Amino acid sequence: MLLTEPEIQQVIEQAKTTFPNFTDWEYNNKKNESYFGFSLWGQFALNREDYMPQRFFITFDTNQENWYGYLTIGQPCYLWSSADVGDAHLLNTEACQTIEEAMAALKVEIVNLFKAFSVI
């Protein structure tokens, strides 16, 4: 699925609002060897002052009429993502009908992951 320019801007604003600590939002809006269509990603760097900070990425992409959300480390998610090339998938969502559903589902997955590390 490809988006129009107004749709792209709306999705970017939704992502910035939903994930305010992520920055440097970029997108792809074409089908090619790395993407099925539209894909949006932003990053969060731990200890930005470090020479090589750990970078976490939130990626939302489309495949046919569905939306998916991913949390990765090292690079944004794309078709050829692999721990062998410096990135790793941490979480992903099931197929969602809308970007809003994908964002909400990814937030739930992230909360569940970090609950596993908490001692509350």
SULJOGI-V645692 format. One record per run of one state. SS is the DSSP state (alpha for helix, beta for strand, coil for the rest). FROM is the first residue (numbers start at 1). LEN is the number of residues. If there is no record, write none. Layout:
BEGIN
ss: [SS	SS]
from: [FROM	FROM]
len: [LEN	LEN]
END
This chain:
BEGIN
ss: [coil	alpha	coil	beta	coil	beta	coil	beta	coil	beta	coil	alpha	coil	beta	coil	beta	coil	alpha	coil]
from: [1	5	19	23	30	38	46	55	64	66	74	83	86	88	93	96	97	99	118]
len: [4	14	4	7	8	8	9	9	2	8	9	3	2	5	3	1	2	19	3]
END
